[in-house]
Amino acid sequence: MRTIGEVSAELGVGAHVLRHWEQVGALTVDRDGNGYRIFDDETIERARTVLKLRRVGLSLPEVRAAMAPKKSTAQAVVRAKIEALEDEIFRRRQAIIFLQHTVECRHRYLDDCPECAGFIHDS
């Protein structure tokens, strides 16, 4: 059993973050007889999972759903996040293509370049 301070130090997050996760239902933490939070190994592993899901971009509501007991619910959330990330990758690749063109463009102003105008109208 570990305290919130020990777990927050181990995970590299503030104790207030662990309290917030508990408050919003992303993490369930048992209490001792004095009302102090106590973290067993299983709770620490769930906290690690919450942290990992947050680091890959899931919001706390998405984390709660992704950790749902019903596998189909969790999979739907993860699939939706994958789709959103793939869309973001596509948009960023398009941005890189546009920016690379502007660096290499022979025109002084973007308004003078037909290719730049094409990029602008495609967005």
C-alpha positions, 0 to 999 in steps of 0.5 A: 500500500502506498500513499498518494504522495508516493504514487504521484512521485512514482508516476511523475504527476501531481497529487492533485492530478490523481485526486482529479482523476478520482473526482471525475471517475477515471480512477477509483481509490480506496480509503483507510480508516482515517479517510486517507487514500491508499493505493494498492498495486492494482490501483497503481496499474489503473493509474498508469493506464489512465496516464498512458491514455492521457499521454496518447491524447484521450480526454478524461471522458474518453479515458473513462469509456476506454476503461469501461468493463464492456469491451465494445464500449472501450473499442469504440472509443479507441477506434474513434481516437485512432480515426481522429489521430489519422485525420490530424496526421493527414492535415499536418502532412498537408500543412508540411507540403504547403509550407515546403512549397512556400519555402521553395516557391519562386514567387515573392508573395503567396498571392502571386503563385497559382500553386499556393492559391490552389493549396489555400482553396483546397483547405 
